Each structure stands twice: as structure tokens, then as C-alpha cells.
Amino acid sequence: MTDDLIIRKSGRVGHISLNRPKVIHSLNLDMCLAMTKALLEWREDDSVEAVIIAHCEGRGVCAGGDIAMLRSSGLTDGKEGRAFFYKEYQLNHLLFEYPKPVVAFMDGITMGGGVGISQPARFRVATQNTRFAMPETGIGLFPDVGGGSYLSRLAGRLGQVLALTGARLDGAECKQVGLATHYLEAGRLEEAKERIAENPNRIEGILGQLTDTVPEARISGNLDKIDRFFASDIFEEILAKLEADDSDWAAKERDTLGTKSPQTCKVALRQLQEGAAMETFADEMRNEYRIGYHVLVMHDFLEGVRALIVDKDNDPKWDPPTPEAVSDEWIDAIFAPLPAEEEWKPL
């Protein structure tokens, strides 16, 4: 269906390899549809016992979604962008509910849409090259593709920090906090794939045998500060606590938050708060589709992409410009249910 993927079977395993190295394998609609088609076929194919998700050449698994298309759509009627969100979230949900083991190799940049196709996997393999992040607050979007579920279930307030600041975690940190189930040196990934294809009933043992000593996770030294300073679900309270502290760490975090969309930061905090209480992943995706449906055509997303990706002046003019100006009613409108015929539904 698309040259942007290599889909094949090897041994008793189905392989999906993302193949858009010039844009760090960013997802487009055709890729989502092709992955969904393959997964549905393999779900019913007894000769396929497991699925491997990885990437071809390049420095990352997936840097996100097709942001240029989304902005172009948002500048008009939003129809194309909403169709992408709808199908992408169906793919995310399909992976989350998939009955056969999925192994996602998070070797390199794993952000946005890349998180959406790796975090549902039963086995998530990080390496020394892994750079995990949900940087959406910087472009006025929000940590979607299941971020409200995955991030809200991390220990303490780490998920809130990742959602608000877009901070990057390396492979050792991903393993430490549970975003990865295993840590391998990148040079051992091909051996892992080959052995899994031959013995998909022994995935846990194979990854365990190939696992290297995990380096010290730097994030460990900051978890107590994260829990203390980011304890609130009210954005203004987090900012006030950081401003009241004279440490370099607090100042750095406050400065980082000052560059983000106030609207998106408030959306993210509410998204994680609601996500933590969601009974099913389908409920989470329905909630996120509502958010995406509204945010896609709003000022902050269009302006954020302009400033950081199109013009690259890195000087977005957020509107509303301050956290105080983003009212509860404003956020309520972003989370508002859609007409019944437009609500998101799983496959």
C-alpha cells in the first residue's frame, strides 16, 4: 500500500519496518492504514505468532506524525487532519488490544507517533540510542496517541513532567521508569530479531539473554524534586512553586515551561488526570480524539508549528498568552464531546 513501510513475514513473525528515513519515519495516513491492514491479517494468520515493529535506516524509530499535513489541514477545514487522527488512534488501540506478542524496538528517536506504536507493545526494547519524548506542548498540540494513559501511569509525577516540558529520556531512563521492558545494545538488535523470528514463543528468554548491563538512569536523581514541584494538577500552582525556589533545577524547569503553550499545558494536565481514571484504552482514545478534533484548528497549534517547524524562528505567540488567561471554560470546550456520528470508535 505504501513505499514508506516494509511489511514482510520471516519465520513465524510478521515484521513492520518504517521506511521514511529523511523525516525520521514520521507517520502519514497511508502508513497507518497499511500497518492496520497487516496487523488485522496477521491476527487471523496462525503462521504468524508474533509481530516486530522497528525501522529501517536512520536515527530514529519515528519522530511523530505528519505535522506539515496536520497544519495545512488545520488552516482549512481540518478534515484531512481529523481523518489521520481517527485512523492513527485506531491503529494505537489495535496494538494495545493485540492478542499476539508485539516487540517494539525503540532504537533512536521515539517521539509522538512513535510512542503510539511502541508503548502498546508487550515488549519494548530500548538501546543506548533511544531518545523518548512527548514534545507536543512546544507546538501547541498535546501528548496524544495514548499519552494520557501511559504517562499518567508512571510512578509519581514523572508523566506530568514529560507531558508539560517535553523532556527527553534515554534508553536507561526508559528502562528504569518502565517505558521500556528491556535494554539491549543496538549492535545486538539484529540477532534479537532473527532469534525471535525462529522462536517467537521464547521472546522473553531471548531478550533476557541479550540484555546488557543497564547504565545508571540519570532521572533517578531528580524524581524526588519532580514529585515535589509538580504535585499539582493546576498549572499556575506548579509555576508558582518553581518560581518560589532558588535552585538551578527549578529555574531551568520554570524557564522551559515559559516557552510552552499555556493552553496545551493545561490540556495535558487535565488529559493525564482523566486518563488515570479511564477504565479502558478505548475511552482514552475517544477522549484524545475529541481534544485533537478541536485543537487541530486552533491558534496555538497552527502558530506553534509555524514558529518551530515552518519559519523556525522559535518565537511562537501563544493565544491565550498566559496560563491565567486560559479559562476553565476554554479547556472545557476542547474536551467537549462530539456529535454522535463524529465520535471516535475502535475497529
C-alpha positions in Angstrom: 0.0 0.0 0.0 2.9 2.4 0.6 6.7 2.6 0.0 7.0 4.2 3.4 6.8 0.8 5.1 8.4 -2.6 4.6 6.0 -5.3 5.6 7.1 -8.9 5.5 7.0 -12.3 7.2 10.1 -14.1 8.4 9.9 -17.4 10.1 6.9 -17.2 12.4 6.9 -13.5 12.8 5.4 -10.5 11.0 7.8 -7.6 10.5 6.7 -3.9 10.2 9.6 -1.6 9.4 9.1 2.1 9.0 10.9 3.4 5.9 10.9 7.3 5.7 14.4 8.0 6.9 14.5 11.6 5.6 11.8 12.6 8.0 12.8 10.2 10.8 10.0 7.8 9.7 7.2 10.2 10.6 3.8 8.6 10.2 1.3 9.5 7.5 -2.2 8.2 6.8 -1.1 5.6 4.3 1.4 4.1 6.8 -1.3 3.9 9.5 -3.7 2.2 7.1 -1.0 -0.3 5.9 0.0 -1.2 9.4 -3.6 -1.7 10.4 -4.2 -3.9 7.4 -1.2 -6.1 8.1 -2.0 -6.4 11.8 -5.6 -7.4 11.1 -4.4 -10.1 8.6 -1.8 -11.4 10.9 -4.2 -11.6 13.8 -6.1 -14.3 11.9 -3.0 -16.0 10.5 -1.9 -19.0 12.5 1.5 -18.9 10.9 2.3 -15.6 12.5 2.9 -16.0 16.2 4.3 -12.5 17.0 4.9 -9.1 15.4 8.1 -7.0 15.4 7.9 -3.2 14.9 11.2 -1.4 14.0 12.6 1.0 11.5 15.0 0.8 8.5 18.0 3.0 8.3 18.2 6.4 10.0 18.5 7.8 13.5 15.1 7.0 14.9 12.1 4.8 15.1 9.6 7.5 14.5 9.7 11.3 15.2 5.9 11.7 15.2 3.0 12.3 12.8 2.9 14.2 9.6 2.9 17.7 11.2 3.1 19.6 7.9 -0.1 17.9 6.7 -1.8 18.5 10.0 -1.1 22.2 9.9 -2.2 22.5 6.3 -5.4 20.8 7.2 -5.9 22.9 10.3 -5.6 26.1 8.2 -8.6 24.9 6.2 -11.4 22.7 7.4 -9.4 20.2 9.4 -11.0 17.3 7.6 -7.8 15.6 6.5 -6.1 16.0 9.8 -9.0 14.6 11.7 -9.1 11.6 9.4 -5.4 11.0 10.2 -6.0 11.2 14.0 -9.0 8.8 13.7 -7.1 6.1 11.8 -3.9 6.6 13.8 -5.8 6.2 17.1 -7.5 3.0 15.7 -4.0 1.7 15.0 -2.9 2.6 18.5 -5.9 0.8 20.0 -5.5 -2.2 17.8 -1.9 -2.6 19.0 -2.9 -2.1 22.6 -5.5 -4.9 22.4 -3.5 -7.2 20.1 -3.7 -10.8 21.1 -0.3 -11.8 19.8 3.0 -10.6 21.3 4.3 -7.4 19.8 8.0 -6.4 20.1 8.8 -2.8 19.5 12.4 -1.8 19.1 12.9 1.8 20.3 16.3 2.4 18.8 16.8 6.1 18.4 14.3 8.9 18.4 10.9 7.7 19.6 8.6 10.6 19.9 4.9 11.4 19.4 3.5 8.9 16.9 6.5 6.7 17.6 5.4 6.5 21.2 1.9 5.5 20.0 3.2 2.4 18.1 5.7 1.3 20.7 4.1 1.8 24.1 1.2 -0.6 23.4 3.7 -3.4 22.7 4.1 -6.2 25.2 7.9 -6.0 24.8 9.5 -2.5 24.4 13.3 -2.6 23.8 15.4 0.5 24.4 19.0 0.9 23.4 21.8 3.4 24.1 20.4 5.4 21.1 16.9 5.8 22.5 15.5 9.3 22.9 12.0 9.2 24.1 9.8 12.3 24.4 6.3 13.7 24.0 7.2 17.3 22.9 3.8 18.4 21.9 3.4 21.4 24.3 6.1 23.1 22.2 3.9 23.2 19.1 0.5 23.7 20.7 -0.7 20.1 20.3 -1.0 17.7 23.2 0.6 14.3 24.2 -1.8 12.1 22.3 -1.6 8.5 20.8 -2.4 7.2 24.3 -0.2 9.6 26.3 -3.0 10.3 28.7 -2.9 6.6 29.6 0.9 5.8 29.5 2.2 9.0 31.1 -0.5 9.1 33.9 0.5 5.6 35.0 4.2 6.3 35.5 5.3 6.5 39.2 5.0 9.8 41.0 4.6 12.9 38.8 7.1 11.9 36.1 4.4 11.6 33.5 3.2 15.2 34.2 6.8 16.5 33.7 7.2 14.6 30.4 3.9 15.9 29.2 4.5 19.5 30.2 8.2 20.0 29.4 8.7 17.5 26.5 11.8 16.3 28.4 13.8 13.5 26.7 14.6 10.2 28.3 17.5 8.0 27.2 17.3 4.2 27.0 18.5 3.6 30.5 15.9 6.0 31.9 13.1 4.4 29.8 14.1 1.0 31.3 14.2 2.5 34.8 10.8 4.1 34.7 9.0 1.3 32.9 8.6 2.8 29.4 10.9 0.0 28.2 10.8 -3.6 29.3 14.3 -4.4 28.1 17.6 -2.7 27.4 19.9 -4.0 24.6 23.0 -2.6 22.9 22.0 -1.5 19.4 24.5 -3.9 17.9 22.5 -6.9 19.2 19.2 -5.9 17.8 19.5 -7.9 14.5 20.4 -11.0 16.4 17.4 -10.5 18.6 15.1 -10.1 15.6 16.5 -13.2 14.0 16.2 -15.3 17.1 12.6 -14.1 17.8 11.6 -14.9 14.2 12.8 -18.5 14.8 11.4 -18.9 18.3 8.5 -16.4 18.9 7.4 -18.5 21.9 10.7 -17.6 23.7 10.7 -13.8 23.3 11.1 -13.1 27.0 14.1 -15.5 27.3 15.8 -14.3 24.1 15.6 -10.6 25.2 16.7 -11.6 28.7 19.8 -13.4 27.4 20.8 -10.5 25.2 20.1 -7.8 27.8 23.2 -5.8 28.7 24.0 -4.1 32.0 21.8 -1.0 32.1 23.7 2.2 32.6 22.7 4.4 35.6 19.5 6.3 34.9 20.1 10.0 35.4 16.4 10.7 36.0 16.6 8.8 39.3 18.4 11.7 41.0 15.5 14.1 40.1 12.4 12.0 40.9 12.0 13.5 44.4 12.2 17.0 43.0 9.7 16.1 40.2 7.2 14.7 42.7 7.5 17.8 44.9 7.4 20.6 42.4 4.9 19.0 40.0 2.5 17.8 42.6 -0.5 19.8 41.5 -2.8 19.4 38.5 -3.2 23.2 38.4 -0.6 24.7 36.1 -0.4 28.0 37.9 0.4 26.2 41.2 3.3 24.3 39.5 4.7 27.5 38.1 4.4 29.3 41.4 6.2 26.5 43.3 9.1 26.6 40.8 9.3 30.4 40.9 9.5 30.3 44.7 12.5 28.1 44.7 16.0 29.4 44.2 17.6 26.2 42.9 19.1 26.0 39.4 16.9 23.0 38.7 13.7 24.8 39.5 14.8 27.8 37.4 15.5 25.6 34.4 12.2 23.9 34.6 10.4 27.2 35.0 12.2 28.6 32.0 11.3 25.6 29.9 7.6 25.8 30.8 7.7 29.5 29.9 8.3 28.5 26.3 5.3 26.1 26.1 1.7 26.8 25.1 -0.2 27.6 28.2 -3.3 26.2 26.6 -1.6 22.9 25.9 -0.1 22.6 29.3 -3.5 22.9 30.9 -4.9 20.4 28.4 -2.1 18.0 29.2 -2.6 18.2 32.9 -6.4 17.5 32.6 -5.8 14.8 30.0 -3.5 12.9 32.4 -5.8 13.4 35.3 -8.7 12.0 33.4 -6.6 9.3 31.7 -5.5 7.9 35.1 -9.2 7.1 35.8 -10.1 5.8 32.3 -11.5 2.2 32.5 -10.4 1.2 29.0 -7.9 2.3 26.5 -10.7 2.9 24.0 -12.1 5.5 26.5 -8.7 7.2 26.4 -8.5 7.3 22.7 -12.1 8.7 22.4 -11.1 11.5 24.8 -7.9 12.2 22.9 -9.8 12.3 19.6 -12.1 14.9 21.0 -9.1 17.0 22.0 -7.4 16.6 18.7 -10.6 17.4 16.8 -10.8 20.8 18.5 -7.1 21.7 18.9 -6.2 20.9 15.2 -7.9 24.1 14.0 -7.0 26.3 17.0 -4.5 29.1 17.0 -1.8 27.6 19.3 -1.2 24.5 17.1 -1.1 26.5 13.9 1.2 29.1 15.5 3.4 26.5 17.2 4.1 24.6 14.0 4.8 27.9 12.2 7.3 29.0 14.7 9.2 25.8 15.4 8.9 23.9 12.1 7.9 26.2 9.2 9.6 29.6 9.8 11.8 28.2 12.6 12.0 31.5 14.4 11.3 29.6 17.7 9.2 32.5 18.9 5.5 31.4 19.0 2.9 33.9 20.0 0.6 31.9 22.1 -3.1 32.9 22.4 -4.2 33.0 25.2 -0.8 34.2 26.1 -0.7 33.4 29.8 -1.9 30.5 32.0 -4.2 32.8 33.8 -5.9 33.8 30.5 -6.7 30.1 29.7 -10.0 29.8 31.5 -11.7 26.6 32.7 -14.4 27.2 30.1 -11.8 27.4 27.3 -10.4 24.0 28.3 -13.9 22.5 28.8 -14.6 23.4 25.1 -11.5 21.5 24.0 -12.7 18.4 25.9 -16.3 18.7 24.8 -18.0 15.6 23.3 -18.6 15.5 19.6 -21.8 14.8 17.8 -22.6 11.0 18.0 -21.7 10.4 14.3 -18.3 12.1 14.7 -17.1 10.4 17.9 -14.1 8.1 17.6 -14.7 4.4 17.6 -12.3 1.4 17.7 -12.1 -1.0 14.8 
